[in-house]
Structures are given as structure tokens and as C-alpha cells.
Amino acid sequence: MIHQSWVNKETIRTLECVHTNAKKYMVDRALTAGKKYDLKNETEEFYFVIDNTGKIGGYYKEYFKG
């Protein structure tokens, strides 16, 4: 359960959310377009950031620039 320690992990960099137009999921409840988020971990397909709920969330890279 390594993901539970990501909140305390050093921030890799800051990303800006460019849109929340999701095809399947309600991303606009956890992300705000134009807001900057701390990147805690990254995979080929996802960024793991601390979202508006205050918890770690995994989101497709297409929602961010930075």
C-alpha cells in the first residue's frame, strides 16, 4: 500500500489542470481547470496529484500541462 505514503512524499513538480471534460468520469468534482496541483507520482498513463478533496487521485495526463 505504497500509495498511502504519497501524500507525505516530496512534490515532483507542479502541474496545471487545463480541462475537466471527461468522457466517462466526473473529473470536475475533483479538479478545477486553471488550478495548479502538486504531482506526487507518475506512470506512463496517469499523474497522481493531491486533488480538491485533499486526497491522492490518479488522472489521465491529458487533463494537465506542465
C-alpha positions as CSV (number, residue, x, y, z in Angstrom):
1,M,0.0,0.0,0.0
2,I,2.7,2.4,-1.0
3,H,0.1,4.9,-2.3
4,Q,-0.8,5.8,1.3
5,S,2.6,7.4,1.9
6,W,2.4,9.6,-1.3
7,V,0.7,12.5,0.5
8,N,3.8,12.9,2.6
9,K,6.2,12.3,-0.3
10,E,8.2,15.2,-1.8
11,T,6.4,17.0,-4.7
12,I,8.0,16.1,-8.0
13,R,6.6,19.3,-9.8
14,T,3.5,21.4,-10.1
15,L,1.0,20.7,-12.9
16,E,-1.8,23.0,-14.2
17,C,-5.2,21.5,-15.0
18,V,-6.2,22.5,-18.5
19,H,-9.6,21.0,-18.7
20,T,-12.1,18.7,-16.9
21,N,-14.0,17.5,-19.9
22,A,-14.0,13.8,-19.2
23,K,-15.8,11.2,-21.4
24,K,-16.6,8.7,-18.7
25,Y,-15.9,10.1,-15.3
26,M,-16.9,13.2,-13.3
27,V,-13.5,14.8,-13.1
28,D,-14.9,18.3,-12.5
29,R,-15.7,17.3,-8.9
30,A,-12.1,16.7,-8.0
31,L,-10.2,19.0,-10.4
32,T,-10.6,22.6,-11.3
33,A,-9.4,23.9,-14.7
34,G,-6.7,26.5,-14.3
35,K,-5.7,25.4,-10.8
36,K,-2.2,24.0,-10.1
37,Y,-1.7,20.7,-8.4
38,D,1.3,19.0,-6.7
39,L,2.5,15.9,-8.6
40,K,3.3,13.1,-6.2
41,N,3.8,10.2,-8.6
42,E,3.6,9.4,-12.3
43,T,3.1,6.4,-14.6
44,E,3.0,6.2,-18.4
45,E,-0.7,7.0,-18.5
46,F,-1.5,8.8,-15.2
47,Y,-0.5,11.6,-12.9
48,F,-1.2,11.2,-9.2
49,V,-1.9,14.5,-7.6
50,I,-3.5,15.8,-4.4
51,D,-6.9,16.9,-5.8
52,N,-9.6,19.2,-4.4
53,T,-10.7,16.5,-1.9
54,G,-7.3,16.7,-0.2
55,K,-6.5,13.1,-1.2
56,I,-4.3,11.5,-3.8
57,G,-6.1,10.9,-7.1
58,G,-4.9,9.3,-10.4
59,Y,-5.9,11.2,-13.5
60,Y,-5.1,10.8,-17.2
61,K,-2.2,13.1,-18.3
62,E,-4.5,14.8,-20.9
63,Y,-6.0,16.9,-18.1
64,F,-2.7,18.6,-17.3
65,K,0.1,20.7,-18.7
66,G,3.3,21.4,-17.0
